[in-house]
Amino acid sequence: MKSDRSAALLLMGAAILGLVIANSPFGPAFLDFKYSYVGLEELGLKLTVEHWVSDLLLATFFLVAGLELKYELTVGVLSKPSTALVPILAGVGGVVAPAVIYTAFNWGTEYMVGWPIPTATDIAFALGVLAIFGRGMPKPARVFLLALAIFDDLVAILIIAIFYTEDVRIEWLLAAAIVLAGHSLAERFNKLPINYVRVLTFLLVWYAVYQSGVHATIAGVALGLIIPAKKTHALVGKIQPWTNTVSLPVFAFFAVAIALPTFDGSFSTVFTGISIALPVGKIVGITALAVLANKIAKEEARLELELPDFAAIAGLAGVGFTVSLLMANLAFVGAPQILAEATLAVIIGSLLSMAFGAWLSQKRGRYYMAKHREENAS
């Protein structure tokens, strides 16, 4: 449950299973279930099964992202400007280049709302593929990928909060802030059953953020950021196995469970933009700025990685399953045909990027292992 490799394989398996079931004879019945409403109307909670998964279950994944972000910003790679320069600049390239490519295909159309879709990186999957294929890669490769993906998640969180939020109700955000402030004080009292308090806080903040109109997954990030950095590692160790084996696979299963549209030989510019922007934009944007940042950084802050290493990691960063699919659902919720094309494009673009990243990671891993053997022999 704690293995990056297992998480990646399970996530991919769940996504494939969802796509197969949705396009099988059982597809219509399953899709009726997926879009059926479940909830407590008296509490203002009436969501489809799919939305319960993407709004509540996925918030636990963003809680882990918030905890990791808090640690990295406080004492980790992102805590000092010098050590954060390379992954942050690389992350900027990994957001800007895919967005520019998507925009080039969709400028002036109603589909511009989908520009953030190819900018996301799936932390769990990228680290899993690196663990499977990147044996022998130097340790800085994983550190760089983790910091890059965390920065990418921060950008994704801001994009969701700013661009995919309408009719914000300030009073509910204030209620969430009050609960979070109270929880911040509770973290200081060791005699409290703090894990139960955290669960209660998570549910209350999630409810308040949901009612505010902001995407409810932000609640997970907010809670993660107020927990003391010294406690984050232990919490991630407890929560991440469950997000790896439940939250992410279930989300991938429902998100990719779409009835593939019948194409008449042509695709919209949404499909073309995403399927090209994910692999090409990520690889070019991250590699170019990572190499540049590594050259201009102070000597002690430089990563012992070469251009092919950065390119391999950039390929893995182009796997955007989880957050890209979430953004696709937010962008094209009222256009089923375009949503289906966007989902298919995310899958294809992610697979292309993953194939490149896995191939180059394996090649570089073998290079470093051979180099290590030669050094030991001499």
C-alpha positions as CSV (number, residue, x, y, z in Angstrom):
1,M,0.0,0.0,0.0
2,K,3.0,2.3,0.5
3,S,4.8,1.4,-2.7
4,D,5.0,3.9,-5.5
5,R,5.0,1.1,-8.1
6,S,1.9,-0.5,-6.7
7,A,0.1,2.8,-6.7
8,A,0.9,3.5,-10.3
9,L,-0.1,0.0,-11.5
10,L,-3.4,0.2,-9.5
11,L,-4.2,3.6,-10.8
12,M,-3.6,2.5,-14.4
13,G,-5.6,-0.7,-13.9
14,A,-8.6,1.2,-12.4
15,A,-8.6,3.7,-15.3
16,I,-8.5,0.9,-17.9
17,L,-11.3,-1.0,-16.1
18,G,-13.5,2.1,-16.0
19,L,-13.1,2.7,-19.7
20,V,-13.8,-0.9,-20.6
21,I,-16.9,-1.2,-18.4
22,A,-18.3,2.1,-19.7
23,N,-18.0,0.8,-23.3
24,S,-19.2,-2.7,-22.6
25,P,-22.8,-4.0,-22.6
26,F,-22.9,-3.0,-18.9
27,G,-22.0,0.6,-19.9
28,P,-25.5,2.2,-19.9
29,A,-26.4,0.8,-16.5
30,F,-23.1,1.8,-15.0
31,L,-23.3,5.3,-16.4
32,D,-26.9,5.7,-15.0
33,F,-25.4,4.8,-11.6
34,K,-22.5,7.2,-12.1
35,Y,-24.7,10.1,-12.8
36,S,-27.4,9.3,-10.3
37,Y,-27.9,11.7,-7.4
38,V,-27.2,10.8,-3.8
39,G,-27.2,13.1,-0.8
40,L,-28.8,14.9,2.0
41,E,-30.9,17.7,0.4
42,E,-31.8,19.2,3.8
43,L,-28.0,19.9,4.2
44,G,-27.6,21.2,0.7
45,L,-25.8,18.1,-0.4
46,K,-27.2,16.6,-3.6
47,L,-24.4,15.3,-5.7
48,T,-24.0,12.6,-8.3
49,V,-22.0,9.5,-7.4
50,E,-19.2,10.8,-9.7
51,H,-19.2,14.2,-7.8
52,W,-19.0,12.5,-4.4
53,V,-15.9,10.8,-5.7
54,S,-14.3,13.9,-7.3
55,D,-15.3,16.4,-4.6
56,L,-15.0,14.4,-1.3
57,L,-12.9,11.3,-2.0
58,L,-10.3,13.3,-4.0
59,A,-10.1,15.9,-1.3
60,T,-8.2,13.2,0.8
61,F,-5.5,13.1,-2.0
62,F,-5.3,16.9,-1.9
63,L,-4.9,16.7,1.9
64,V,-1.7,14.6,1.3
65,A,-0.6,17.1,-1.3
66,G,-1.1,19.9,1.2
67,L,0.9,18.0,3.9
68,E,3.8,17.4,1.5
69,L,3.6,21.0,0.3
70,K,3.7,22.3,3.9
71,Y,6.8,20.2,4.7
72,E,8.6,21.2,1.5
73,L,7.8,24.9,2.0
74,T,8.9,24.8,5.7
75,V,11.9,22.6,5.9
76,G,12.2,20.8,2.5
77,V,13.4,21.5,-1.0
78,L,11.1,24.5,-1.5
79,S,12.1,26.2,1.8
80,K,15.1,28.0,0.5
81,P,15.1,30.1,-2.6
82,S,18.5,28.7,-3.7
83,T,17.4,25.0,-3.6
84,A,13.9,25.8,-4.9
85,L,15.1,27.6,-8.0
86,V,15.6,24.6,-10.3
87,P,12.3,22.7,-9.6
88,I,10.2,26.0,-9.5
89,L,11.5,27.3,-12.8
90,A,11.1,23.9,-14.3
91,G,7.6,23.8,-12.9
92,V,6.9,27.2,-14.6
93,G,8.0,25.7,-17.9
94,G,5.8,22.7,-17.3
95,V,2.8,24.9,-16.8
96,V,3.4,27.6,-19.4
97,A,4.5,25.5,-22.4
98,P,1.5,23.1,-22.4
99,A,-0.9,26.1,-21.8
100,V,0.6,27.9,-24.8
101,I,0.3,24.9,-27.1
102,Y,-3.3,24.3,-26.1
103,T,-4.0,28.0,-26.6
104,A,-2.4,27.9,-30.1
105,F,-5.0,25.3,-31.1
106,N,-8.0,26.8,-29.4
107,W,-7.5,30.6,-29.5
108,G,-10.7,32.5,-30.1
109,T,-12.9,29.5,-29.6
110,E,-15.3,28.6,-26.8
111,Y,-12.9,25.8,-25.8
112,M,-10.3,28.2,-24.3
113,V,-11.7,27.4,-20.9
114,G,-9.8,24.1,-21.1
115,W,-6.3,25.6,-21.2
116,P,-5.3,24.4,-17.7
117,I,-6.0,20.7,-18.5
118,P,-2.6,19.8,-19.9
119,T,-0.7,21.7,-17.2
120,A,-1.2,19.2,-14.4
121,T,1.2,16.4,-13.2
122,D,0.0,13.3,-11.4
123,I,2.4,12.9,-8.4
124,A,1.4,9.3,-7.6
125,F,1.7,8.0,-11.1
126,A,4.9,9.9,-12.1
127,L,6.7,8.7,-9.0
128,G,5.4,5.2,-9.5
129,V,6.6,5.0,-13.1
130,L,10.0,6.4,-12.0
131,A,10.2,3.7,-9.3
132,I,9.4,1.0,-11.9
133,F,11.6,2.1,-14.8
134,G,14.1,4.5,-13.2
135,R,16.1,2.0,-11.1
136,G,19.7,3.3,-11.1
137,M,18.7,6.9,-11.6
138,P,20.5,9.2,-9.1
139,K,18.6,10.2,-5.9
140,P,18.3,13.9,-7.1
141,A,16.1,12.7,-9.9
142,R,13.3,11.6,-7.5
143,V,13.8,14.7,-5.3
144,F,13.5,17.0,-8.4
145,L,10.4,15.1,-9.7
146,L,8.7,15.3,-6.2
147,A,9.4,19.1,-5.8
148,L,8.4,19.7,-9.4
149,A,5.1,17.8,-9.0
150,I,4.4,19.5,-5.6
151,F,4.9,23.0,-7.2
152,D,2.7,21.8,-10.1
153,D,0.0,20.8,-7.6
154,L,0.1,24.2,-6.0
155,V,-0.4,25.9,-9.3
156,A,-3.3,23.4,-10.1
157,I,-4.9,24.3,-6.8
158,L,-4.7,28.0,-7.5
159,I,-6.1,27.4,-11.0
160,I,-9.1,25.5,-9.7
161,A,-9.8,28.1,-7.0
162,I,-9.5,31.1,-9.4
163,F,-10.7,29.9,-12.8
164,Y,-13.2,27.2,-12.0
165,T,-15.1,28.9,-9.2
166,E,-18.2,31.0,-9.7
167,D,-20.6,32.7,-7.3
168,V,-18.3,32.5,-4.2
169,R,-20.2,32.8,-0.9
170,I,-17.8,34.6,1.4
171,E,-19.7,33.7,4.6
172,W,-19.0,30.0,4.0
173,L,-15.3,30.7,3.4
174,L,-15.2,32.6,6.6
175,A,-16.8,29.6,8.4
176,A,-14.1,27.4,6.9
177,A,-11.4,29.8,8.1
178,I,-12.8,29.9,11.6
179,V,-12.8,26.0,11.8
180,L,-9.2,25.9,10.5
181,A,-8.1,28.6,13.0
182,G,-9.7,26.5,15.8
183,H,-7.9,23.4,14.5
184,S,-4.6,25.2,14.4
185,L,-5.0,25.8,18.1
186,A,-6.0,22.2,18.8
187,E,-2.8,20.9,17.2
188,R,-0.9,22.4,20.1
189,F,-2.7,20.4,22.8
190,N,-1.2,16.9,23.0
191,K,-4.0,15.6,25.3
192,L,-6.7,15.8,22.6
193,P,-7.5,12.8,20.4
194,I,-6.0,14.8,17.6
195,N,-6.6,12.3,14.8
196,Y,-10.4,12.3,15.5
197,V,-10.3,16.1,15.7
198,R,-8.5,16.1,12.3
199,V,-11.2,13.9,10.7
200,L,-14.0,16.2,12.1
201,T,-12.2,19.3,11.0
202,F,-11.7,17.8,7.5
203,L,-15.4,17.1,7.2
204,L,-16.5,20.5,8.5
205,V,-14.1,22.4,6.3
206,W,-15.0,20.3,3.3
207,Y,-18.7,21.1,3.9
208,A,-18.1,24.8,4.3
209,V,-15.9,25.0,1.2
210,Y,-18.4,23.0,-0.8
211,Q,-21.2,25.4,0.2
212,S,-19.0,28.4,-0.6
213,G,-18.9,27.5,-4.3
214,V,-15.1,26.9,-4.3
215,H,-14.2,23.4,-5.5
216,A,-14.3,21.3,-2.3
217,T,-10.9,19.6,-2.9
218,I,-9.4,22.9,-1.7
219,A,-10.5,21.9,1.8
220,G,-7.9,19.1,1.9
221,V,-5.1,21.5,0.9
222,A,-6.1,24.0,3.5
223,L,-6.1,21.5,6.3
224,G,-2.7,20.1,5.2
225,L,-1.2,23.5,5.2
226,I,-2.1,24.4,8.8
227,I,-0.8,21.1,10.3
228,P,2.7,21.6,11.8
229,A,5.5,20.6,9.4
230,K,7.0,18.3,12.1
231,K,3.8,16.2,12.0
232,T,3.4,16.0,8.3
233,H,5.7,13.0,7.5
234,A,3.9,10.7,10.0
235,L,0.5,11.8,8.7
236,V,1.4,11.2,5.1
237,G,2.6,7.8,6.0
238,K,-0.8,7.0,7.5
239,I,-3.0,8.6,4.9
240,Q,-1.1,8.1,1.6
241,P,-1.6,4.3,1.5
242,W,-5.3,4.8,1.5
243,T,-5.2,7.5,-1.1
244,N,-3.0,5.3,-3.2
245,T,-5.2,2.3,-3.0
246,V,-8.7,3.8,-2.6
247,S,-9.1,7.5,-3.5
248,L,-6.9,7.8,-6.6
249,P,-8.0,4.4,-8.2
250,V,-11.7,5.1,-7.5
251,F,-11.4,8.6,-8.9
252,A,-9.5,7.3,-12.0
253,F,-12.2,4.6,-12.5
254,F,-15.1,7.0,-12.5
255,A,-13.3,9.8,-14.4
256,V,-12.2,7.6,-17.3
257,A,-15.5,5.7,-17.3
258,I,-17.0,7.5,-20.3
259,A,-18.7,6.1,-23.4
260,L,-16.3,6.9,-26.2
261,P,-18.0,9.1,-28.8
262,T,-18.4,8.0,-32.3
263,F,-16.0,10.1,-34.4
264,D,-16.6,10.9,-38.0
265,G,-12.9,11.1,-38.8
266,S,-12.4,14.5,-37.3
267,F,-11.7,15.7,-33.7
268,S,-12.2,19.0,-32.1
269,T,-9.2,21.3,-31.4
270,V,-9.7,20.3,-27.7
271,F,-8.5,16.8,-28.5
272,T,-5.6,17.9,-30.6
273,G,-4.5,20.6,-28.2
274,I,-4.5,18.4,-25.1
275,S,-3.0,15.3,-26.7
276,I,0.0,17.3,-28.1
277,A,0.3,19.8,-25.2
278,L,0.7,17.1,-22.5
279,P,3.7,15.2,-23.9
280,V,5.4,18.0,-26.0
281,G,4.6,20.9,-23.8
282,K,5.8,19.2,-20.6
283,I,8.9,17.7,-22.1
284,V,10.1,20.9,-23.9
285,G,9.0,23.3,-21.2
286,I,10.4,21.5,-18.2
287,T,13.6,20.3,-19.8
288,A,14.5,23.7,-21.2
289,L,14.0,25.7,-18.0
290,A,15.4,23.0,-15.8
291,V,18.7,23.0,-17.7
292,L,18.8,26.8,-17.7
293,A,18.0,27.0,-14.0
294,N,20.6,24.4,-13.2
295,K,23.2,26.5,-15.0
296,I,22.4,29.8,-13.4
297,A,21.9,28.4,-9.9
298,K,24.6,28.6,-7.2
299,E,27.0,25.7,-7.3
300,E,25.7,24.2,-4.0
301,A,22.1,24.4,-5.3
302,R,22.8,22.6,-8.6
303,L,21.4,19.2,-9.1
304,E,23.8,16.5,-10.3
305,L,21.6,15.7,-13.3
306,E,22.3,16.0,-17.0
307,L,20.0,17.1,-19.9
308,P,18.8,13.6,-20.7
309,D,17.9,13.1,-17.0
310,F,15.8,16.3,-17.0
311,A,14.1,15.1,-20.2
312,A,13.2,11.8,-18.7
313,I,11.7,13.4,-15.6
314,A,9.9,15.9,-17.8
315,G,8.3,13.0,-19.7
316,L,7.0,11.5,-16.5
317,A,5.7,14.9,-15.4
318,G,3.5,14.8,-18.6
319,V,1.4,12.1,-17.0
320,G,-1.6,14.1,-15.9
321,F,-4.3,11.6,-15.1
322,T,-5.7,12.6,-11.8
323,V,-5.7,16.4,-11.8
324,S,-6.0,16.8,-15.6
325,L,-9.1,14.6,-15.6
326,L,-10.5,16.7,-12.7
327,M,-9.9,19.9,-14.7
328,A,-11.5,18.4,-17.8
329,N,-14.6,17.6,-15.8
330,L,-14.7,21.2,-14.4
331,A,-14.1,22.8,-17.8
332,F,-16.5,20.9,-20.0
333,V,-19.1,19.7,-17.5
334,G,-22.0,20.9,-19.8
335,A,-20.6,19.4,-23.0
336,P,-20.5,15.6,-22.9
337,Q,-19.0,15.2,-26.4
338,I,-16.1,17.6,-25.7
339,L,-15.6,16.1,-22.2
340,A,-15.3,12.7,-23.8
341,E,-12.7,14.0,-26.3
342,A,-10.8,15.8,-23.6
343,T,-10.7,12.7,-21.4
344,L,-9.5,10.5,-24.3
345,A,-6.9,13.2,-25.1
346,V,-5.6,13.2,-21.5
347,I,-5.3,9.4,-21.6
348,I,-3.4,9.4,-25.0
349,G,-1.2,12.4,-24.1
350,S,-0.4,10.9,-20.7
351,L,0.5,7.5,-22.2
352,L,2.7,9.1,-24.9
353,S,4.5,11.1,-22.2
354,M,4.8,8.2,-19.9
355,A,6.2,5.9,-22.7
356,F,8.9,8.5,-23.4
357,G,9.7,9.1,-19.8
358,A,9.8,5.4,-18.9
359,W,12.0,4.6,-21.9
360,L,14.5,7.4,-21.2
361,S,14.4,6.7,-17.4
362,Q,15.3,3.1,-18.0
363,K,18.0,4.0,-20.4
364,R,19.5,6.6,-18.0
365,G,19.2,4.2,-15.1
366,R,21.3,1.6,-17.0
367,Y,23.8,4.3,-17.9
368,Y,24.3,5.2,-14.2
369,M,24.5,1.6,-13.1
370,A,27.1,0.8,-15.7
371,K,29.0,3.9,-14.7
372,H,28.8,2.9,-11.0
373,R,30.2,-0.6,-11.8
374,E,33.1,0.9,-13.8
375,E,34.0,3.2,-10.9
376,N,33.9,0.3,-8.4
377,A,36.0,-1.8,-10.7
378,S,38.7,0.8,-10.9
